[in-house]
Amino acid sequence: VVRVRAQLARVTTCGGCRSLATIVGQHMPRTRLSGWQVWRLLAEREPPYIDRMRIIGLAGWSGSGKTTLITKLIPRLTARSLRVSTLKHAHHGFDLDQPGKDSFMHRAAGATEVIVSSARRFAILHELRDEPEWDLLDLVAKMSAVDLVLVEGFKRDAFPKIEVHRTANGKPLIHPDDPYIVAIAADTALPQAKVPVVDLDDVEAVAELVLANAIPLEKAE
């Protein structure tokens, strides 16, 4: 079991992303372990993330550095063998398409959804037209299953969020008015805060807060 534990530590996969038979077969072909034994060994690597999709947000005023922090967090989290997806709230008129492109013309002609696909990626463009904006959980339900969803924006929704606070913004804290703020990443000391505060540049500390406070999707409101 000690040998298997050491081997599993080198397997770059996330719990629940691939079958245990595939993991054991590829990396430990001569090993005989029951399914529950392998699950237990995997669970020692990342206990909260075995076969559970979780969600947490980064909230803050525009210019606080949310996007920069997320782009630094993702490599730290994927290095722990977690599959990470992101969901970002945008302004009303955003568009990923370009006038004159075939996909743009499909939408302009009245298509509800347009899928653009290549050998490397695909994108689904869904036109709401007169429909109301989708809420957070409806959007997450459209995503592929992963270990962790990082949400940027949606700061008024009821799910755990880490507030990103930058003094130069001159904006007040969202905490403590938002009870779903579970921690703060800030560029200054905040002795008045009633939740944990870490340095905005300490990405590893923020990653630990993300892992500690992300909740299973079924518990999000």
C-alpha positions as CSV (number, residue, x, y, z in Angstrom):
1,V,0.0,0.0,0.0
2,V,2.9,2.3,0.7
3,R,4.2,1.8,-2.8
4,V,0.8,2.4,-4.3
5,R,0.4,5.6,-2.2
6,A,3.7,6.9,-3.6
7,Q,2.7,6.0,-7.2
8,L,-0.7,7.6,-6.9
9,A,0.9,10.9,-5.7
10,R,2.5,11.1,-9.1
11,V,-0.7,10.4,-11.1
12,T,-1.8,13.6,-12.7
13,T,-5.6,13.1,-12.6
14,C,-8.4,14.3,-10.5
15,G,-10.7,12.2,-8.3
16,G,-13.7,11.1,-10.3
17,C,-12.4,12.4,-13.6
18,R,-11.2,9.0,-14.8
19,S,-12.1,5.5,-13.7
20,L,-10.1,3.8,-10.9
21,A,-9.6,0.9,-13.2
22,T,-7.9,3.2,-15.8
23,I,-5.7,4.8,-13.1
24,V,-4.6,1.5,-11.6
25,G,-4.2,-0.2,-15.0
26,Q,-2.0,2.5,-16.5
27,H,0.1,3.3,-13.5
28,M,0.1,0.1,-11.4
29,P,-0.5,-2.8,-13.8
30,R,0.6,-5.5,-11.3
31,T,-1.3,-4.1,-8.3
32,R,-4.2,-5.9,-6.8
33,L,-6.4,-3.6,-4.7
34,S,-10.1,-3.5,-4.1
35,G,-12.0,-0.4,-5.3
36,W,-12.5,1.0,-1.8
37,Q,-8.8,0.7,-1.1
38,V,-7.9,2.8,-4.2
39,W,-10.6,5.4,-3.3
40,R,-9.2,5.7,0.2
41,L,-5.7,6.2,-1.2
42,L,-7.0,8.9,-3.7
43,A,-8.9,10.5,-0.9
44,E,-5.6,11.0,1.1
45,R,-4.5,13.3,-1.8
46,E,-7.4,15.7,-1.9
47,P,-10.1,14.7,0.6
48,P,-12.8,17.2,-0.2
49,Y,-12.7,16.7,-4.0
50,I,-13.3,13.0,-4.5
51,D,-16.2,12.7,-6.9
52,R,-17.8,16.0,-5.8
53,M,-18.2,19.2,-7.9
54,R,-17.7,22.3,-5.8
55,I,-18.1,26.0,-6.3
56,I,-16.7,29.2,-4.8
57,G,-16.6,32.8,-6.0
58,L,-14.2,35.7,-6.1
59,A,-16.1,38.9,-5.5
60,G,-14.9,42.5,-5.5
61,W,-15.4,45.9,-7.1
62,S,-14.2,46.5,-10.6
63,G,-10.4,47.0,-10.7
64,S,-9.8,45.0,-7.5
65,G,-7.8,42.4,-9.3
66,K,-10.2,39.4,-9.5
67,T,-9.2,38.3,-12.9
68,T,-5.5,38.6,-12.2
69,L,-5.9,36.5,-9.0
70,I,-8.0,33.8,-10.8
71,T,-5.3,33.4,-13.5
72,K,-2.7,32.9,-10.7
73,L,-5.0,30.5,-8.8
74,I,-5.8,28.2,-11.7
75,P,-2.2,26.8,-12.1
76,R,-1.9,26.3,-8.4
77,L,-5.1,24.3,-8.3
78,T,-4.5,22.3,-11.4
79,A,-1.0,21.4,-10.0
80,R,-3.0,19.6,-7.3
81,S,-4.6,17.4,-9.9
82,L,-7.9,19.3,-9.8
83,R,-9.9,20.1,-12.9
84,V,-11.0,23.7,-12.7
85,S,-13.5,25.7,-14.7
86,T,-14.5,29.3,-14.4
87,L,-17.7,31.3,-14.8
88,K,-17.6,35.1,-15.2
89,H,-20.4,37.6,-15.2
90,A,-20.2,40.2,-17.9
91,H,-21.9,43.4,-18.8
92,H,-25.2,43.3,-20.7
93,G,-23.8,43.8,-24.3
94,F,-20.8,41.5,-24.4
95,D,-20.2,39.4,-27.5
96,L,-17.6,36.8,-28.4
97,D,-18.5,36.8,-32.0
98,Q,-17.5,39.1,-34.8
99,P,-19.7,40.7,-37.5
100,G,-19.2,39.1,-40.9
101,K,-18.3,35.7,-39.5
102,D,-20.5,32.8,-40.5
103,S,-21.5,32.1,-36.9
104,F,-22.5,35.7,-36.4
105,M,-24.7,35.6,-39.5
106,H,-26.4,32.4,-38.2
107,R,-27.3,34.2,-35.0
108,A,-28.4,37.3,-36.8
109,A,-30.7,35.1,-38.9
110,G,-32.5,33.9,-35.8
111,A,-30.6,30.8,-34.5
112,T,-31.2,30.1,-30.8
113,E,-27.8,28.4,-30.4
114,V,-24.7,28.3,-32.6
115,I,-21.9,25.8,-32.0
116,V,-18.5,26.7,-33.4
117,S,-16.2,23.7,-33.3
118,S,-12.6,22.8,-34.3
119,A,-10.1,20.1,-33.4
120,R,-8.9,22.1,-30.4
121,R,-12.1,23.6,-28.9
122,F,-15.7,24.3,-29.3
123,A,-18.0,27.2,-28.2
124,I,-21.7,27.4,-27.7
125,L,-23.3,30.8,-28.3
126,H,-26.8,31.0,-26.8
127,E,-29.1,33.9,-27.6
128,L,-31.4,34.9,-24.8
129,R,-33.2,37.5,-26.9
130,D,-36.3,38.3,-24.8
131,E,-35.7,35.6,-22.2
132,P,-34.5,36.7,-18.7
133,E,-30.9,36.3,-17.8
134,W,-30.0,32.8,-16.4
135,D,-29.1,32.5,-12.8
136,L,-25.8,31.2,-11.5
137,L,-26.8,27.5,-10.9
138,D,-28.6,27.2,-14.2
139,L,-25.4,28.3,-15.9
140,V,-23.2,25.9,-13.9
141,A,-25.6,23.1,-14.8
142,K,-24.5,23.7,-18.5
143,M,-20.9,23.1,-17.6
144,S,-19.0,19.8,-17.8
145,A,-18.3,18.1,-14.6
146,V,-15.1,19.2,-12.9
147,D,-13.7,19.3,-9.4
148,L,-14.0,23.0,-8.9
149,V,-15.8,26.0,-10.4
150,L,-14.3,29.5,-9.8
151,V,-16.9,32.2,-10.2
152,E,-15.9,35.8,-11.0
153,G,-18.7,38.3,-10.3
154,F,-22.2,37.3,-9.2
155,K,-21.3,39.1,-5.9
156,R,-24.9,39.4,-4.8
157,D,-25.6,35.6,-5.1
158,A,-25.9,33.3,-2.1
159,F,-22.8,31.1,-2.2
160,P,-19.3,31.3,-0.6
161,K,-17.1,34.0,-1.9
162,I,-13.6,35.3,-1.2
163,E,-13.6,39.1,-1.4
164,V,-10.8,40.7,-3.4
165,H,-10.0,44.2,-1.9
166,R,-7.6,46.8,-3.2
167,T,-7.1,50.0,-1.2
168,A,-6.4,52.1,-4.3
169,N,-9.9,51.5,-5.5
170,G,-11.3,53.6,-2.8
171,K,-14.3,51.3,-2.4
172,P,-15.8,50.0,0.8
173,L,-15.6,46.3,1.8
174,I,-18.4,44.1,0.7
175,H,-17.9,42.2,4.0
176,P,-19.6,42.2,6.5
177,D,-22.8,43.2,4.7
178,D,-22.6,40.1,2.6
179,P,-22.8,37.0,4.9
180,Y,-21.4,34.8,2.2
181,I,-18.0,36.4,2.2
182,V,-15.9,33.7,3.9
183,A,-12.5,35.4,3.6
184,I,-10.7,38.4,2.2
185,A,-7.6,38.7,0.0
186,A,-6.4,42.3,0.5
187,D,-3.4,44.5,-0.1
188,T,-3.7,46.0,3.4
189,A,-4.3,44.9,6.9
190,L,-8.0,44.8,7.9
191,P,-8.1,44.4,11.7
192,Q,-11.9,45.1,11.7
193,A,-12.6,42.1,9.5
194,K,-14.6,39.2,11.0
195,V,-13.3,36.6,8.5
196,P,-9.8,35.4,7.7
197,V,-7.7,38.0,5.8
198,V,-4.7,37.0,3.6
199,D,-2.3,39.0,1.5
200,L,-3.6,39.6,-2.0
201,D,-0.2,38.5,-3.4
202,D,0.0,35.3,-1.4
203,V,-1.6,33.1,-4.0
204,E,-0.9,29.9,-2.1
205,A,-2.7,31.2,0.9
206,V,-5.7,32.2,-1.2
207,A,-5.6,28.7,-2.8
208,E,-5.9,27.1,0.6
209,L,-8.9,29.3,1.4
210,V,-10.5,28.3,-1.9
211,L,-10.1,24.6,-1.1
212,A,-11.3,25.0,2.5
213,N,-14.4,27.0,1.7
214,A,-15.7,25.7,-1.7
215,I,-19.0,23.9,-1.2
216,P,-20.7,21.1,-3.2
217,L,-23.0,22.3,-5.8
218,E,-26.0,20.8,-4.1
219,K,-25.5,23.1,-1.1
220,A,-25.4,26.3,-3.2
221,E,-28.6,28.3,-3.2
